[in-house]
Amino acid sequence: MLFIVGTLIVFGCVFGGYMLAGGHMGVIWQPFEFLIIFGAGIGGFIIGNSKAVLGGVGAAFGTLIKGPKYGNDAYLEILGVLYSVFKLAKSKGDLALESHVENPTESDIFNKFPIFAGDHHAVEFFCDYLRMLTLGTSSPHEIEAIMDQELEIHHDEQHDISGALQTLADAFPALGIVAAVLGVIHTMGSITEPPEVLGHLIGGALVGTFSGILVSYGLMAPIASSVAASDSADSHYMGCIKAGLIAHIQGYAPQVSIEFARKTLNSNVRPSFAEVEDMIQNLD
């Protein structure tokens, strides 16, 4: 929603101000200039990025529209998942987790928490490390090191997407100049035309520079920044799982382990201690 509002403000103010100053929108409509700029930009974007990044751009635009993937409800849920799993492990041993780890889609614990259960990546991440516990791994330092490496890889993959969008934003002003130069070349080839024709051709060339700069700084750069911010916010979800697991491996009680996890969250999405206590009581 914020993306739509912001985009309307940017283009509304730019073109609204232009029209209020007496400008005519017909002059701005230069489809061949747009073809040069946006066609070259998209082509370069495809050349410069892998299939994984290109495929992730669609999901990134979905994030742009909806905002960060995880909110307060999702974080309260994951704390409930952690508590339920840790309580089972404390009472019956880590081997009791095996059935939940091997068949997470059939886990009666996971299915109590639909946001978590519907997040394939989070379920896989959590189950992989629970599986290590069932296999006898008990060193919190070793597991934390592996977790950090996996989370860093995931962060880099997400950064590749926002970085590619930023690179595209940086390219648009230069591509606008390319379109403008081509427009000038076309104008010079028509130098014998009357002034009104030359004026229209020069105006069309300048639209290329204008379009490249507007799309770069008014649209694509903010999109790249927003995607990066959303990815950063969402990374705390995995960090929350990591903090709870490490605390559990260190031998803390379930209530303490999820408090470790809760304290890693940003203040705007962190459930209060009272909310977590109420949730625990409903689970018990």
Backbone as CSV, one residue per row, in Angstrom:
resi,resn,N_x,N_y,N_z,CA_x,CA_y,CA_z,C_x,C_y,C_z
1,MET,0.824,-1.205,0.000,0.000,0.000,0.000,0.867,1.267,0.000
2,LEU,1.927,1.277,0.845,2.806,2.442,0.886,3.504,2.650,-0.456
3,PHE,3.847,1.530,-1.111,4.480,1.631,-2.427,3.546,2.316,-3.417
4,ILE,2.282,1.929,-3.414,1.315,2.520,-4.348,1.118,3.999,-4.038
5,VAL,0.974,4.327,-2.755,0.785,5.729,-2.364,1.996,6.560,-2.771
6,GLY,3.192,6.043,-2.469,4.406,6.778,-2.812,4.567,6.992,-4.301
7,THR,4.260,5.947,-5.093,4.371,6.053,-6.549,3.399,7.098,-7.096
8,LEU,2.181,7.103,-6.569,1.197,8.098,-7.010,1.654,9.508,-6.674
9,ILE,2.274,9.679,-5.504,2.767,11.007,-5.125,3.885,11.457,-6.060
10,VAL,4.844,10.549,-6.334,5.977,10.899,-7.200,5.493,11.331,-8.576
11,PHE,4.725,10.480,-9.249,4.316,10.785,-10.614,3.244,11.874,-10.651
12,GLY,2.398,11.902,-9.615,1.380,12.947,-9.569,1.994,14.325,-9.430
13,CYS,2.994,14.440,-8.567,3.639,15.743,-8.371,4.457,16.161,-9.589
14,VAL,5.193,15.213,-10.174,6.036,15.545,-11.334,5.175,15.980,-12.514
15,PHE,4.232,15.152,-12.910,3.432,15.475,-14.088,2.366,16.528,-13.780
16,GLY,1.868,16.513,-12.542,0.907,17.546,-12.164,1.549,18.920,-12.175
17,GLY,2.771,19.022,-11.625,3.472,20.298,-11.655,3.783,20.753,-13.070
18,TYR,4.149,19.790,-13.909,4.448,20.101,-15.323,3.212,20.656,-16.023
19,MET,2.072,20.037,-15.798,0.843,20.491,-16.449,0.372,21.817,-15.880
20,LEU,0.522,22.009,-14.563,0.114,23.285,-13.962,0.966,24.441,-14.468
21,ALA,2.198,24.118,-14.846,3.085,25.147,-15.397,2.800,25.424,-16.869
22,GLY,1.827,24.710,-17.438,1.449,24.935,-18.826,1.970,23.909,-19.800
23,GLY,2.594,22.859,-19.296,3.131,21.828,-20.170,2.038,20.949,-20.747
24,HIS,2.333,20.304,-21.851,1.375,19.429,-22.525,1.879,17.985,-22.467
25,MET,1.032,17.100,-22.000,1.420,15.701,-21.840,1.710,15.029,-23.178
26,GLY,1.128,15.543,-24.257,1.384,14.954,-25.561,2.856,14.999,-25.945
27,VAL,3.558,16.032,-25.463,4.983,16.151,-25.765,5.773,15.069,-25.036
28,ILE,5.303,14.700,-23.837,6.004,13.693,-23.024,5.887,12.304,-23.640
29,TRP,4.812,12.058,-24.357,4.596,10.715,-24.910,5.525,10.486,-26.102
30,GLN,6.610,9.773,-25.834,7.626,9.460,-26.844,7.910,7.967,-26.782
31,PRO,7.068,7.143,-27.387,7.184,5.687,-27.223,8.517,5.105,-27.674
32,PHE,9.132,5.709,-28.696,10.408,5.160,-29.171,11.531,5.426,-28.162
33,GLU,11.472,6.572,-27.502,12.440,6.858,-26.434,12.272,5.852,-25.297
34,PHE,11.024,5.569,-24.938,10.764,4.599,-23.863,11.241,3.208,-24.254
35,LEU,11.052,2.853,-25.522,11.500,1.549,-25.999,13.016,1.413,-25.850
36,ILE,13.738,2.455,-26.224,15.200,2.420,-26.114,15.628,2.271,-24.652
37,ILE,15.062,3.104,-23.784,15.491,3.129,-22.379,15.114,1.836,-21.662
38,PHE,13.835,1.513,-21.682,13.364,0.384,-20.883,13.730,-0.952,-21.516
39,GLY,13.739,-0.999,-22.848,14.165,-2.228,-23.511,15.617,-2.542,-23.215
40,ALA,16.488,-1.526,-23.322,17.902,-1.738,-23.026,18.101,-2.082,-21.554
41,GLY,17.337,-1.419,-20.680,17.461,-1.695,-19.246,17.084,-3.125,-18.907
42,ILE,15.967,-3.583,-19.444,15.518,-4.952,-19.170,16.487,-5.962,-19.777
43,GLY,16.958,-5.679,-20.990,17.921,-6.582,-21.613,19.203,-6.693,-20.803
44,GLY,19.729,-5.566,-20.360,20.932,-5.582,-19.525,20.702,-6.288,-18.202
45,PHE,19.502,-6.111,-17.654,19.159,-6.776,-16.395,19.184,-8.291,-16.562
46,ILE,18.652,-8.768,-17.681,18.649,-10.210,-17.952,20.075,-10.719,-18.158
47,ILE,20.894,-9.953,-18.894,22.282,-10.370,-19.139,23.073,-10.460,-17.828
48,GLY,22.858,-9.511,-16.944,23.703,-9.379,-15.762,23.308,-10.200,-14.561
49,ASN,22.223,-10.974,-14.647,21.762,-11.690,-13.460,21.454,-13.151,-13.764
50,SER,21.540,-13.957,-12.719,21.269,-15.384,-12.846,19.773,-15.651,-12.882
51,LYS,19.417,-16.892,-13.225,18.003,-17.274,-13.227,17.396,-17.150,-11.835
52,ALA,18.188,-17.475,-10.821,17.683,-17.400,-9.445,17.306,-15.968,-9.081
53,VAL,18.150,-15.012,-9.474,17.858,-13.609,-9.183,16.661,-13.132,-9.990
54,LEU,16.624,-13.494,-11.268,15.493,-13.085,-12.102,14.183,-13.643,-11.567
55,GLY,14.224,-14.908,-11.097,13.026,-15.503,-10.527,12.632,-14.856,-9.214
56,GLY,13.625,-14.392,-8.466,13.337,-13.770,-7.174,12.785,-12.367,-7.275
57,VAL,12.937,-11.734,-8.446,12.451,-10.367,-8.597,10.933,-10.307,-8.459
58,GLY,10.233,-11.320,-9.017,8.774,-11.351,-8.894,8.333,-11.396,-7.448
59,ALA,8.979,-12.263,-6.666,8.660,-12.346,-5.246,9.006,-11.047,-4.525
60,ALA,10.083,-10.388,-4.980,10.491,-9.120,-4.368,9.429,-8.051,-4.571
61,PHE,8.808,-8.041,-5.754,7.755,-7.060,-6.000,6.512,-7.376,-5.163
62,GLY,6.288,-8.678,-4.903,5.196,-9.031,-4.002,5.452,-8.506,-2.599
63,THR,6.706,-8.633,-2.141,7.094,-8.091,-0.839,6.939,-6.577,-0.816
64,LEU,7.265,-5.950,-1.948,7.164,-4.492,-2.048,5.723,-4.031,-1.822
65,ILE,4.782,-4.758,-2.381,3.374,-4.388,-2.246,2.861,-4.670,-0.837
66,LYS,3.216,-5.840,-0.294,2.656,-6.279,0.983,3.474,-5.862,2.184
67,GLY,4.746,-5.486,1.980,5.608,-5.138,3.099,6.297,-6.374,3.637
68,PRO,7.021,-6.249,4.764,7.729,-7.393,5.345,6.802,-8.588,5.555
69,LYS,7.363,-9.762,5.367,6.581,-10.996,5.399,6.045,-11.313,6.781
70,TYR,6.821,-10.973,7.804,6.473,-11.382,9.163,6.072,-10.179,10.015
71,GLY,4.959,-10.328,10.706,4.496,-9.307,11.629,4.439,-9.844,13.043
72,ASN,3.772,-9.120,13.922,3.693,-9.504,15.330,3.078,-10.884,15.512
73,ASP,2.033,-11.195,14.739,1.375,-12.500,14.868,2.323,-13.640,14.504
74,ALA,3.118,-13.418,13.445,4.050,-14.463,13.019,5.120,-14.705,14.075
75,TYR,5.580,-13.649,14.713,6.614,-13.811,15.739,6.048,-14.444,17.011
76,LEU,4.811,-14.105,17.338,4.192,-14.754,18.484,4.013,-16.243,18.205
77,GLU,3.667,-16.567,16.978,3.526,-17.969,16.578,4.839,-18.730,16.692
78,ILE,5.918,-18.149,16.166,7.184,-18.881,16.171,7.675,-19.093,17.599
79,LEU,7.389,-18.163,18.486,7.732,-18.376,19.894,6.908,-19.527,20.466
80,GLY,5.662,-19.646,20.009,4.834,-20.773,20.432,5.360,-22.093,19.910
81,VAL,5.830,-22.102,18.665,6.436,-23.310,18.096,7.659,-23.715,18.911
82,LEU,8.527,-22.743,19.153,9.751,-23.029,19.907,9.424,-23.581,21.296
83,TYR,8.475,-22.953,21.953,8.111,-23.399,23.303,7.569,-24.829,23.271
84,SER,6.684,-25.117,22.351,6.072,-26.445,22.291,7.113,-27.519,22.009
85,VAL,8.020,-27.235,21.079,9.061,-28.214,20.725,10.030,-28.402,21.886
86,PHE,10.460,-27.312,22.494,11.425,-27.409,23.584,10.819,-28.109,24.810
87,LYS,9.539,-27.860,25.047,8.873,-28.514,26.169,8.809,-30.020,25.951
88,LEU,8.500,-30.439,24.725,8.456,-31.865,24.398,9.842,-32.483,24.554
89,ALA,10.858,-31.791,24.083,12.223,-32.319,24.176,12.678,-32.430,25.620
90,LYS,12.300,-31.468,26.459,12.698,-31.505,27.874,12.000,-32.631,28.625
91,SER,10.747,-32.883,28.276,9.982,-33.885,29.017,10.222,-35.311,28.531
92,LYS,10.456,-35.479,27.199,10.572,-36.832,26.659,11.900,-37.097,25.942
93,GLY,12.751,-36.084,25.881,14.037,-36.268,25.218,13.990,-35.841,23.758
94,ASP,15.165,-35.562,23.208,15.245,-35.075,21.824,14.729,-36.084,20.806
95,LEU,14.828,-37.366,21.120,14.357,-38.379,20.181,12.848,-38.297,19.937
96,ALA,12.129,-37.687,20.898,10.686,-37.526,20.729,10.350,-36.560,19.602
97,LEU,11.349,-35.793,19.162,11.129,-34.832,18.086,11.221,-35.462,16.708
98,GLU,11.710,-36.701,16.633,12.026,-37.312,15.354,10.831,-37.370,14.409
99,SER,9.684,-37.750,14.908,8.506,-37.872,14.032,8.088,-36.508,13.478
100,HIS,8.241,-35.462,14.269,7.889,-34.113,13.818,8.883,-33.610,12.783
101,VAL,10.145,-33.964,12.974,11.202,-33.514,12.068,11.113,-34.213,10.718
102,GLU,10.872,-35.507,10.736,10.851,-36.280,9.496,9.578,-36.066,8.688
103,ASN,8.480,-35.743,9.355,7.208,-35.502,8.651,6.572,-34.206,9.155
104,PRO,7.205,-33.069,8.851,6.708,-31.800,9.398,5.291,-31.453,8.951
105,THR,4.894,-31.901,7.760,3.537,-31.587,7.286,2.471,-32.315,8.090
106,GLU,2.861,-33.400,8.787,1.919,-34.164,9.593,2.105,-33.916,11.080
107,SER,2.983,-33.004,11.438,3.258,-32.725,12.843,2.079,-32.024,13.499
108,ASP,1.589,-32.590,14.581,0.480,-31.948,15.284,0.926,-30.668,15.980
109,ILE,2.226,-30.555,16.279,2.739,-29.317,16.872,2.783,-28.215,15.826
110,PHE,3.433,-28.481,14.699,3.586,-27.459,13.673,2.247,-27.009,13.108
111,ASN,1.319,-27.932,12.961,0.038,-27.595,12.347,-0.850,-26.727,13.242
112,LYS,-0.462,-26.582,14.511,-1.173,-25.648,15.391,-0.836,-24.201,15.036
113,PHE,0.224,-24.027,14.263,0.726,-22.689,13.969,0.785,-22.505,12.448
114,PRO,-0.314,-22.072,11.834,-0.427,-22.074,10.361,0.567,-21.166,9.638
115,ILE,0.934,-20.026,10.238,1.888,-19.146,9.565,3.232,-19.846,9.441
116,PHE,3.687,-20.453,10.520,4.954,-21.175,10.489,4.851,-22.391,9.575
117,ALA,3.793,-23.168,9.716,3.644,-24.391,8.925,3.592,-24.106,7.431
118,GLY,3.112,-22.923,7.056,3.025,-22.565,5.649,4.291,-21.976,5.074
119,ASP,5.306,-21.807,5.918,6.575,-21.223,5.477,7.592,-22.348,5.285
120,HIS,7.715,-22.818,4.055,8.561,-23.981,3.774,10.005,-23.755,4.207
121,HIS,10.535,-22.580,3.925,11.939,-22.325,4.250,12.175,-22.349,5.752
122,ALA,11.277,-21.735,6.518,11.434,-21.706,7.972,11.297,-23.105,8.571
123,VAL,10.331,-23.876,8.073,10.141,-25.244,8.575,11.377,-26.087,8.289
124,GLU,11.894,-25.967,7.077,13.077,-26.741,6.709,14.282,-26.350,7.556
125,PHE,14.459,-25.058,7.756,15.575,-24.563,8.569,15.477,-25.109,10.000
126,PHE,14.311,-25.008,10.596,14.103,-25.461,11.976,14.291,-26.972,12.088
127,CYS,13.689,-27.709,11.172,13.765,-29.171,11.240,15.183,-29.688,11.016
128,ASP,15.951,-29.028,10.160,17.324,-29.460,9.917,18.145,-29.454,11.195
129,TYR,17.962,-28.422,12.004,18.760,-28.333,13.229,18.176,-29.184,14.352
130,LEU,16.863,-29.366,14.350,16.291,-30.321,15.301,16.770,-31.733,14.984
131,ARG,16.919,-32.024,13.710,17.410,-33.345,13.296,18.827,-33.582,13.843
132,MET,19.633,-32.541,13.843,20.973,-32.668,14.415,20.907,-33.054,15.892
133,LEU,19.926,-32.493,16.601,19.774,-32.839,18.016,19.388,-34.301,18.185
134,THR,18.479,-34.761,17.331,18.059,-36.165,17.448,19.186,-37.122,17.086
135,LEU,20.169,-36.626,16.316,21.312,-37.464,15.938,22.444,-37.384,16.958
136,GLY,22.249,-36.580,17.987,23.227,-36.547,19.068,24.137,-35.347,19.097
137,THR,23.960,-34.393,18.179,24.787,-33.191,18.213,24.396,-32.337,19.403
138,SER,25.381,-31.904,20.191,25.049,-31.188,21.426,25.940,-29.980,21.679
139,SER,26.794,-29.626,20.736,27.689,-28.485,20.932,27.032,-27.208,20.413
140,PRO,26.640,-26.292,21.296,25.970,-25.072,20.846,26.859,-24.203,19.965
141,HIS,28.165,-24.207,20.229,29.070,-23.356,19.450,29.188,-23.846,18.012
142,GLU,29.272,-25.162,17.835,29.378,-25.712,16.485,28.094,-25.468,15.694
143,ILE,26.957,-25.692,16.343,25.678,-25.489,15.659,25.471,-24.015,15.336
144,GLU,25.843,-23.137,16.264,25.689,-21.703,16.015,26.544,-21.258,14.829
145,ALA,27.756,-21.800,14.707,28.624,-21.448,13.588,28.004,-21.869,12.261
146,ILE,27.429,-23.068,12.222,26.781,-23.536,10.995,25.556,-22.679,10.673
147,MET,24.781,-22.363,11.710,23.608,-21.509,11.508,24.002,-20.152,10.934
148,ASP,25.045,-19.556,11.506,25.494,-18.247,11.029,25.881,-18.303,9.561
149,GLN,26.561,-19.381,9.171,26.975,-19.513,7.785,25.769,-19.668,6.860
150,GLU,24.792,-20.473,7.281,23.600,-20.658,6.455,22.804,-19.369,6.333
151,LEU,22.665,-18.650,7.447,21.915,-17.401,7.413,22.635,-16.341,6.582
152,GLU,23.961,-16.361,6.610,24.720,-15.425,5.794,24.521,-15.711,4.305
153,ILE,24.500,-16.993,3.949,24.247,-17.367,2.552,22.861,-16.897,2.126
154,HIS,21.875,-17.134,2.982,20.510,-16.706,2.673,20.442,-15.185,2.525
155,HIS,21.146,-14.473,3.406,21.159,-13.006,3.334,21.788,-12.538,2.029
156,ASP,22.885,-13.179,1.639,23.556,-12.805,0.390,22.651,-13.046,-0.810
157,GLU,21.896,-14.147,-0.786,20.975,-14.433,-1.888,19.900,-13.369,-1.995
158,GLN,19.386,-12.936,-0.843,18.381,-11.878,-0.848,18.987,-10.549,-1.286
159,HIS,20.221,-10.303,-0.843,20.888,-9.049,-1.208,21.146,-8.986,-2.708
160,ASP,21.380,-10.128,-3.339,21.604,-10.155,-4.787,20.409,-9.574,-5.532
161,ILE,19.206,-9.826,-5.015,18.002,-9.332,-5.682,17.887,-7.816,-5.550
162,SER,17.994,-7.312,-4.325,17.908,-5.858,-4.139,19.086,-5.159,-4.810
163,GLY,20.269,-5.801,-4.808,21.421,-5.214,-5.483,21.224,-5.132,-6.987
164,ALA,20.592,-6.153,-7.565,20.315,-6.132,-9.001,19.333,-5.016,-9.345
165,LEU,18.332,-4.810,-8.508,17.373,-3.729,-8.733,18.049,-2.363,-8.623
166,GLN,18.981,-2.237,-7.672,19.704,-0.977,-7.526,20.602,-0.723,-8.732
167,THR,21.231,-1.776,-9.243,22.063,-1.638,-10.441,21.228,-1.172,-11.634
168,LEU,20.019,-1.724,-11.747,19.125,-1.290,-12.820,18.753,0.178,-12.649
169,ALA,18.494,0.577,-11.411,18.177,1.986,-11.142,19.338,2.888,-11.544
170,ASP,20.559,2.453,-11.229,21.739,3.255,-11.567,21.949,3.350,-13.079
171,ALA,21.455,2.354,-13.819,21.671,2.329,-15.266,20.703,3.243,-16.018
172,PHE,19.528,3.485,-15.471,18.507,4.216,-16.226,18.924,5.642,-16.627
173,PRO,19.589,6.436,-15.769,20.003,7.771,-16.239,20.920,7.714,-17.456
174,ALA,21.886,6.754,-17.447,22.788,6.626,-18.587,22.038,6.180,-19.836
175,LEU,21.078,5.263,-19.656,20.293,4.826,-20.808,19.404,5.954,-21.316
176,GLY,18.977,6.831,-20.410,18.227,8.015,-20.838,19.081,8.926,-21.707
177,ILE,20.370,9.020,-21.361,21.286,9.818,-22.185,21.470,9.172,-23.555
178,VAL,21.560,7.835,-23.573,21.663,7.126,-24.855,20.471,7.471,-25.747
179,ALA,19.272,7.395,-25.154,18.065,7.718,-25.933,18.089,9.169,-26.389
180,ALA,18.574,10.068,-25.522,18.629,11.484,-25.885,19.617,11.724,-27.023
181,VAL,20.775,11.081,-26.950,21.779,11.240,-28.013,21.229,10.738,-29.347
182,LEU,20.569,9.596,-29.314,19.964,9.083,-30.541,18.912,10.059,-31.080
183,GLY,18.182,10.689,-30.150,17.205,11.689,-30.565,17.870,12.891,-31.210
184,VAL,19.017,13.304,-30.666,19.757,14.428,-31.252,20.280,14.051,-32.634
185,ILE,20.783,12.822,-32.761,21.261,12.353,-34.070,20.138,12.411,-35.097
186,HIS,18.965,11.959,-34.666,17.803,12.005,-35.573,17.458,13.450,-35.921
187,THR,17.572,14.341,-34.929,17.272,15.753,-35.163,18.252,16.365,-36.167
188,MET,19.533,16.037,-36.014,20.542,16.578,-36.922,20.328,16.087,-38.349
189,GLY,19.782,14.894,-38.464,19.472,14.391,-39.797,18.277,15.072,-40.416
190,SER,17.551,15.851,-39.626,16.367,16.568,-40.136,16.566,18.074,-40.017
191,ILE,17.819,18.522,-40.084,18.142,19.921,-39.822,17.488,20.891,-40.805
192,THR,17.091,20.385,-41.950,16.464,21.262,-42.951,14.964,21.447,-42.721
193,GLU,14.429,20.734,-41.717,12.997,20.853,-41.429,12.698,22.208,-40.783
194,PRO,11.452,22.651,-40.815,11.091,23.937,-40.194,11.254,23.886,-38.666
195,PRO,11.332,25.065,-38.015,11.593,25.129,-36.574,10.621,24.321,-35.718
196,GLU,9.332,24.321,-36.089,8.365,23.591,-35.263,8.632,22.087,-35.285
197,VAL,9.116,21.570,-36.406,9.452,20.148,-36.487,10.715,19.858,-35.673
198,LEU,11.715,20.715,-35.822,12.959,20.538,-35.063,12.700,20.640,-33.558
199,GLY,11.815,21.562,-33.172,11.485,21.704,-31.751,10.867,20.438,-31.199
200,HIS,9.988,19.833,-31.979,9.359,18.582,-31.533,10.395,17.471,-31.404
201,LEU,11.334,17.402,-32.343,12.369,16.366,-32.295,13.310,16.573,-31.106
202,ILE,13.685,17.804,-30.847,14.565,18.100,-29.711,13.857,17.795,-28.394
203,GLY,12.562,18.163,-28.343,11.786,17.859,-27.135,11.721,16.365,-26.881
204,GLY,11.536,15.599,-27.953,11.508,14.148,-27.807,12.820,13.601,-27.293
205,ALA,13.944,14.171,-27.772,15.253,13.724,-27.292,15.416,14.016,-25.804
206,LEU,14.979,15.186,-25.370,15.102,15.549,-23.957,14.221,14.683,-23.061
207,VAL,13.108,14.206,-23.604,12.240,13.301,-22.828,13.000,12.040,-22.438
208,GLY,13.935,11.605,-23.291,14.735,10.426,-22.953,15.528,10.630,-21.675
209,THR,16.242,11.757,-21.586,17.011,12.062,-20.366,16.084,12.183,-19.169
210,PHE,14.986,12.905,-19.342,14.018,13.086,-18.262,13.481,11.751,-17.760
211,SER,13.094,10.858,-18.679,12.491,9.584,-18.297,13.474,8.708,-17.537
212,GLY,14.722,8.661,-18.029,15.721,7.838,-17.359,15.971,8.286,-15.936
213,ILE,16.081,9.576,-15.731,16.340,10.104,-14.390,15.132,9.904,-13.475
214,LEU,13.929,10.169,-13.996,12.718,10.026,-13.178,12.524,8.580,-12.730
215,VAL,12.625,7.655,-13.672,12.412,6.247,-13.327,13.488,5.753,-12.366
216,SER,14.727,6.241,-12.543,15.812,5.812,-11.670,15.589,6.273,-10.234
217,TYR,15.507,7.586,-10.050,15.480,8.145,-8.690,14.085,8.226,-8.088
218,GLY,13.079,8.226,-8.949,11.717,8.322,-8.423,11.031,6.991,-8.228
219,LEU,11.568,5.913,-8.866,10.884,4.626,-8.794,11.826,3.472,-8.447
220,MET,12.815,3.198,-9.312,13.616,1.989,-9.152,14.515,2.022,-7.915
221,ALA,15.177,3.147,-7.654,16.036,3.223,-6.460,15.220,3.061,-5.174
222,PRO,14.055,3.724,-5.036,13.231,3.457,-3.846,12.748,2.013,-3.759
223,ILE,12.454,1.384,-4.911,12.043,-0.019,-4.908,13.168,-0.892,-4.364
224,ALA,14.392,-0.676,-4.860,15.535,-1.456,-4.386,15.752,-1.262,-2.894
225,SER,15.621,-0.029,-2.431,15.803,0.263,-1.012,14.731,-0.410,-0.164
226,SER,13.485,-0.379,-0.638,12.385,-0.992,0.100,12.531,-2.505,0.176
227,VAL,12.930,-3.130,-0.935,13.125,-4.585,-0.955,14.235,-4.977,0.019
228,ALA,15.332,-4.214,0.020,16.443,-4.501,0.937,15.999,-4.366,2.389
229,ALA,15.202,-3.344,2.686,14.725,-3.138,4.054,13.795,-4.272,4.496
230,SER,12.911,-4.717,3.604,12.006,-5.820,3.926,12.774,-7.116,4.153
231,ASP,13.791,-7.371,3.319,14.606,-8.574,3.493,15.340,-8.546,4.828
232,SER,15.839,-7.374,5.189,16.538,-7.240,6.465,15.601,-7.492,7.634
233,ALA,14.387,-6.964,7.539,13.404,-7.174,8.608,13.028,-8.645,8.721
234,ASP,12.847,-9.304,7.573,12.449,-10.709,7.581,13.565,-11.626,8.090
235,SER,14.817,-11.193,7.966,15.928,-12.032,8.417,15.887,-12.260,9.926
236,HIS,15.201,-11.375,10.644,15.107,-11.534,12.099,14.274,-12.757,12.484
237,TYR,13.424,-13.222,11.570,12.610,-14.402,11.854,13.504,-15.618,12.051
238,MET,14.445,-15.814,11.118,15.382,-16.922,11.250,16.313,-16.716,12.438
239,GLY,16.680,-15.463,12.673,17.517,-15.170,13.827,16.829,-15.503,15.136
240,CYS,15.511,-15.324,15.167,14.728,-15.673,16.350,14.765,-17.185,16.593
241,ILE,14.599,-17.964,15.525,14.670,-19.422,15.638,16.052,-19.838,16.125
242,LYS,17.072,-19.223,15.565,18.453,-19.541,15.943,18.681,-19.278,17.436
243,ALA,18.281,-18.110,17.916,18.512,-17.759,19.320,17.815,-18.737,20.252
244,GLY,16.573,-19.116,19.921,15.851,-20.066,20.763,16.510,-21.429,20.772
245,LEU,16.936,-21.907,19.610,17.578,-23.223,19.519,18.886,-23.272,20.305
246,ILE,19.696,-22.238,20.153,20.976,-22.219,20.867,20.743,-22.215,22.373
247,ALA,19.777,-21.447,22.826,19.476,-21.423,24.262,19.003,-22.789,24.739
248,HIS,18.177,-23.451,23.917,17.698,-24.797,24.269,18.857,-25.787,24.354
249,ILE,19.765,-25.736,23.399,20.909,-26.653,23.404,21.796,-26.409,24.623
250,GLN,21.847,-25.166,25.075,22.645,-24.838,26.252,21.997,-25.292,27.556
251,GLY,20.767,-25.807,27.443,20.135,-26.408,28.608,19.128,-25.560,29.339
252,TYR,18.764,-24.419,28.794,17.798,-23.558,29.468,16.389,-24.144,29.379
253,ALA,15.550,-23.757,30.334,14.148,-24.167,30.326,13.443,-23.550,29.117
254,PRO,12.359,-24.176,28.635,11.654,-23.641,27.464,11.268,-22.171,27.595
255,GLN,10.772,-21.777,28.789,10.369,-20.382,28.974,11.549,-19.428,28.801
256,VAL,12.715,-19.848,29.291,13.910,-19.006,29.181,14.410,-18.975,27.739
257,SER,14.374,-20.119,27.075,14.851,-20.198,25.685,14.057,-19.278,24.767
258,ILE,12.743,-19.258,24.933,11.951,-18.400,24.050,12.094,-16.930,24.437
259,GLU,12.491,-16.666,25.675,12.769,-15.277,26.058,14.044,-14.797,25.367
260,PHE,15.030,-15.691,25.268,16.229,-15.370,24.488,15.821,-15.019,23.057
261,ALA,14.949,-15.828,22.480,14.507,-15.606,21.100,13.727,-14.297,20.983
262,ARG,12.853,-14.027,21.934,12.015,-12.826,21.881,12.854,-11.557,21.900
263,LYS,13.916,-11.568,22.681,14.716,-10.362,22.853,15.544,-10.016,21.620
264,THR,15.629,-10.914,20.641,16.372,-10.611,19.413,15.538,-9.830,18.408
265,LEU,14.251,-9.664,18.674,13.345,-9.086,17.678,13.325,-7.565,17.741
266,ASN,13.013,-6.956,16.607,12.834,-5.503,16.566,11.636,-5.106,17.424
267,SER,11.730,-3.927,18.005,10.696,-3.497,18.956,9.325,-3.356,18.306
268,ASN,9.282,-3.063,17.002,7.986,-2.841,16.358,7.223,-4.137,16.085
269,VAL,7.898,-5.288,16.160,7.218,-6.565,15.934,7.378,-7.513,17.120
270,ARG,8.090,-7.097,18.150,8.356,-7.982,19.291,7.121,-8.112,20.179
271,PRO,6.608,-9.333,20.363,5.497,-9.518,21.309,5.957,-9.164,22.716
272,SER,5.059,-8.633,23.505,5.419,-8.295,24.886,5.563,-9.561,25.718
273,PHE,6.216,-9.431,26.847,6.383,-10.570,27.749,5.026,-11.111,28.182
274,ALA,4.071,-10.187,28.431,2.733,-10.607,28.853,2.034,-11.391,27.742
275,GLU,2.198,-10.952,26.494,1.579,-11.665,25.378,2.134,-13.076,25.257
276,VAL,3.423,-13.212,25.445,4.039,-14.527,25.365,3.564,-15.415,26.517
277,GLU,3.458,-14.845,27.701,2.974,-15.618,28.847,1.547,-16.103,28.619
278,ASP,0.689,-15.247,28.097,-0.692,-15.651,27.809,-0.718,-16.770,26.767
279,MET,0.129,-16.655,25.764,0.194,-17.671,24.721,0.636,-19.009,25.302
280,ILE,1.633,-18.986,26.180,2.138,-20.213,26.806,1.044,-20.892,27.641
281,GLN,0.316,-20.084,28.366,-0.746,-20.635,29.217,-1.826,-21.322,28.364
282,ASN,-2.107,-20.774,27.213,-3.093,-21.375,26.330,-2.581,-22.676,25.707
283,LEU,-1.252,-22.773,25.572,-0.665,-23.988,25.017,-0.589,-25.107,26.042
284,ASP,-0.371,-24.749,27.279,-0.208,-25.761,28.339,-1.523,-26.487,28.638
